[in-house]
Structure formats: C-alpha cells, structure tokens
C-alpha cells in the first residue's frame, strides 16, 4: 500500500506521483483536452443500449420514493423551464410539423374527418 507521507530519501509516494503527473498533464493539455475525453467517453457509453437501460432503471428505482417525482412536480417544473426557451419550442414544433406532413391521413383530411366523427358522437 502507498504511504501517505514522503518518508525522506527522495522517494515519492504513489499518491504524490499521481498528483504530480495529473497536474503536469492538466497544465500541458488544458481544459479542452479533458472536455474532448469526456465527450468521446459519453458517446461510446451511449452506444451501449443495455448499459443505458440499466442506469435509467436504477435511477428510476432510486427516485421512486421522491414525493416530487410521484406528484409530477418535477416534470411540471421541467416543462415550465423548457417552455421558456422559445427557440427550442419553435424547433420542436417545426420538426413535429415536418414529421406529420408525411402522414397520408393528414394529407387526405382523414384525420380531421375521424376527429369530427368522434367529437359528434361524444355530444
């Protein structure tokens, strides 16, 4: 096991060597280096669907007893925050409209007809 203190004799502990090496790398490479490593790691991990499923399930289990989660409060707060981003709302609306414009029922008016029939039966 590594010693916590340098006991003299000019020898460096494993901890000291690691710290010195990390500081040297940080000074030589800069923050962009670490950002790039993190980005690449995140991309690689996100390709592992089973891993992503596992961590999502574990996160859900961990938060299942949170009263804010159960009441929907967290979702409401998140929705409010996201809706303030006008550009984001515009982007998702445009993407939704583009996706729906390829729907043959919408192009033919079939969706409107079905909706109207359904509404008239509800009255």
C-alpha positions as CSV (number, residue, x, y, z in Angstrom):
1,X,0.0,0.0,0.0
2,X,1.2,3.5,-0.8
3,X,2.4,5.7,2.1
4,X,0.6,8.9,2.8
5,X,3.8,10.9,3.6
6,X,7.1,11.1,1.9
7,X,9.4,9.4,4.4
8,X,12.5,11.1,3.1
9,X,15.3,9.6,1.0
10,X,14.0,11.4,-2.1
11,X,11.3,8.8,-2.8
12,X,7.9,9.9,-3.9
13,X,4.7,8.0,-2.8
14,X,2.3,6.7,-5.4
15,X,-0.2,9.3,-4.3
16,X,2.3,12.1,-4.8
17,X,3.4,10.8,-8.2
18,X,-0.1,10.6,-9.4
19,X,-0.9,14.1,-8.2
20,X,2.2,15.5,-9.9
21,X,1.5,13.6,-13.1
22,X,-2.1,14.8,-13.2
23,X,-1.1,18.4,-12.6
24,X,1.6,18.2,-15.3
25,X,-1.0,16.8,-17.8
26,X,-3.5,19.4,-16.8
27,X,-1.0,22.2,-17.3
28,X,0.2,20.9,-20.7
29,X,-3.1,19.9,-22.2
30,X,-5.6,22.4,-20.8
31,X,-9.4,22.0,-20.2
32,X,-10.2,21.3,-23.8
33,X,-8.3,18.0,-23.6
34,X,-10.5,16.8,-20.7
35,X,-13.7,18.0,-22.4
36,X,-12.8,16.0,-25.5
37,X,-12.1,12.9,-23.5
38,X,-15.4,13.3,-21.7
39,X,-17.3,13.8,-24.9
40,X,-15.8,10.7,-26.6
41,X,-16.4,8.7,-23.5
42,X,-20.0,9.8,-23.3
43,X,-20.6,9.0,-27.0
44,X,-19.1,5.5,-26.5
45,X,-21.1,4.7,-23.4
46,X,-24.4,6.0,-25.0
47,X,-24.0,3.4,-27.8
48,X,-24.3,0.6,-25.2
49,X,-28.1,0.3,-25.1
50,X,-28.1,-2.3,-22.3
51,X,-25.9,0.0,-20.1
52,X,-28.2,3.0,-20.7
53,X,-31.3,0.9,-19.9
54,X,-29.7,-0.4,-16.7
55,X,-28.7,3.1,-15.4
56,X,-32.1,4.5,-16.3
57,X,-33.8,1.7,-14.4
58,X,-31.5,2.2,-11.4
59,X,-32.1,5.9,-11.4
60,X,-35.8,5.4,-11.6
61,X,-35.7,3.0,-8.7
62,X,-33.6,5.4,-6.6
63,X,-36.1,8.3,-7.2
64,X,-39.3,6.2,-6.9
65,X,-39.9,7.4,-3.3
66,X,-39.3,11.1,-4.0
67,X,-42.6,12.9,-3.4
68,X,-41.8,15.5,-6.1
69,X,-41.4,12.7,-8.7
70,X,-44.5,10.9,-7.6
71,X,-46.6,14.0,-7.6
72,X,-45.4,15.1,-11.1
73,X,-43.9,18.3,-9.6
74,X,-40.5,17.7,-11.1
75,X,-42.0,17.2,-14.6
76,X,-44.1,20.3,-14.2
77,X,-41.1,22.4,-13.2
78,X,-39.1,21.0,-16.1
79,X,-41.8,21.6,-18.6
80,X,-42.1,25.2,-17.4
81,X,-38.4,25.8,-17.7
82,X,-38.2,24.2,-21.2
83,X,-41.2,26.1,-22.4
84,X,-39.4,29.4,-21.7
85,X,-36.9,28.6,-24.4
86,X,-38.7,30.0,-27.4
87,X,-36.1,28.7,-29.9
88,X,-36.4,25.2,-28.6
89,X,-40.2,25.3,-28.7
90,X,-40.0,26.6,-32.3
91,X,-37.6,23.9,-33.3
92,X,-39.6,21.0,-31.9
93,X,-42.8,22.4,-33.4
94,X,-41.3,22.6,-36.8
95,X,-39.9,19.1,-36.5
96,X,-43.3,17.8,-35.4
97,X,-45.0,19.6,-38.3
98,X,-42.5,18.2,-40.8
99,X,-43.0,14.6,-39.4
100,X,-46.7,15.0,-39.6
101,X,-46.7,16.4,-43.1
102,X,-45.7,13.0,-44.4
103,X,-48.7,11.3,-42.8
104,X,-51.2,10.3,-45.6
105,X,-54.2,10.6,-43.3
106,X,-53.4,14.2,-42.6
107,X,-52.8,15.0,-46.3
108,X,-56.1,13.5,-47.2
109,X,-58.1,15.1,-44.4
110,X,-58.9,11.7,-43.0
111,X,-57.6,12.6,-39.5
112,X,-59.9,15.7,-39.4
113,X,-62.9,13.6,-40.6
114,X,-62.2,10.9,-38.0
115,X,-61.8,13.5,-35.3
116,X,-65.0,15.2,-36.2
117,X,-67.0,12.0,-36.2
118,X,-65.6,11.1,-32.8
119,X,-66.5,14.5,-31.4
120,X,-70.0,14.4,-32.8
121,X,-70.6,11.0,-31.1
122,X,-69.5,12.4,-27.8
123,X,-72.3,15.0,-27.8
